[in-house]
């Protein structure tokens, strides 16, 4: 019996890993909550962790700011779909042909060729006469790329993104969810958000009378996963990002996703504990036999990116956590 268990255990770990992976959002900082600094003006997406402009000058709003705050900011008044932050971008402008703004980020793990992925994002229209944002569009969606883009090397308008909405989104009060699915045909590492259709293939509705027309949308809660139910019901939660499971010891592990270091915090510790980290294949990638401090910082910089499983053995109990390792 023991020999049989030894043979099937690696396959069980692999199977569990695949199940768990589905309920992981591989978009880093999906609700724009993590900041480098508070935004103080327009075109400051670089102050939002993991995100940058892939074309034009998308904006970043956070409640820590005054001018670019949430819910009040230069685009109007909009409560966040979740958390205290969101971004905004233009999907159309009559000031020039195919005027667009894109924002993008590296995913926490590459997409697997042949695997079906589900995608969702939330948008809300901003209409502000002083900013000349006076119309609504369709075709808002997500495009996946194997390379990153920049303001100087912008993402292309392809008329063929993986996910987009055919509906013209005019709701300025509520968040509208855009969702879809696709089968990855490349090992995509980056997600790009915006309107990837040219002016001839984009429909607009003018809502107020201005000298020129522009459509400007708030953006929040982006999710990419292999689990359709998880994606369609996705709502960012700051508590999930730092504490994966509730238990009587209330152990905190953060940040999540993590790049170089993670913090392990026991509010109360009166014995040492053992910690092991496994990758999705069930291979042990880190082992700490005796930890006896309330707060420990672990170096995970040498561990390969992807989904990791943390097991803590403390007082004859096993505590299990999931962690996304990013580079």
C-alpha positions, 0 to 999 in steps of 0.5 A: 500500500505504501509503495502504491501511494508513493507512486501515485502521490506525484500524480495526485499533486499534479492533479490538485495543482491543475485544479487549483490553478483554474481558480487563480487570476493571472492578472497582476494587480487586477484592481490597480490597488497596489501603488508605487506613488499616489497619482497627482495628475493625468498620464501617471499610470506608471505609479500603478504597480505592474501597469504601463501605457501601451499607447497614448496616455491612460490615467490612474485614479486612487483614493490616496490622491486629491486631484485623481481621487476615487470616487471624485476625479477629473473624469467625474464621479465613479465609485470603484467596482472594488477596492479604492482605485481604477484606471481610465482610457480613451477608446475613440477621439475625433482629433485624429485617425484611430486615436486610442489609449491602451494599457498593459501588463505582464501576466503572472504566468504565460498562457499555455497553447491549446488551453481555453482561457476566460477573460473579464473586465469592468468598464464605466463611461465617463461623460464630462463636457469640460474634458470633451468626453461626450460619446460612447463606443463599442469594441472595448476588450483585451488583446494578448501579446508575446511582447510588451509595448510602450508609448514609443512602440505602441500596440497595433490596431488589429481589428482582431483582439481575442476579447471585445464587446459588440455593444455600445456601452453607455452606462455612466452609473454602473459598471458593465462587465465585458467577458469572453473566452479564447483558446491560446494559440501562442505562449502569450505573456502580456495583456493589453486593454483598449479598443483595437478596432479602427475608426471604420469598424468602431460604432459611436453614440454622441451624448452631448454636443462638443467641438470634437468627440471623445469616449473615455472609460473607467476600468476595474477588476480584470481577470484571466483564468481557466475557470469560467465560473471564477472569472464570471463572478470575479471580484477583487478582494484585498483580504484574499490577496494576503491571506489565502485561507482562514484557520485558527492561527490566522497566518498572513502571507503577503504580498501575493503575487510576489516577486522576490520576497514573501512575508510570513506572519504569525500573530501568536507563535509559541512553537516552531513551524516547518514550511515547504513550497511546491510548484504545480508539478508537486516538486519541492522548491523551498524547505525551512525546517524550523522557524520560530519567529513571529515575522519571517521574510523568505527569499523566493527570487530563485524560484521559477514564476507560476503558481506555488503551494505553501504548506506550513506544519504547526502544532500537528496541523497542516496549513495550505496556501496558494501563491503566485510567483512573478518575475 
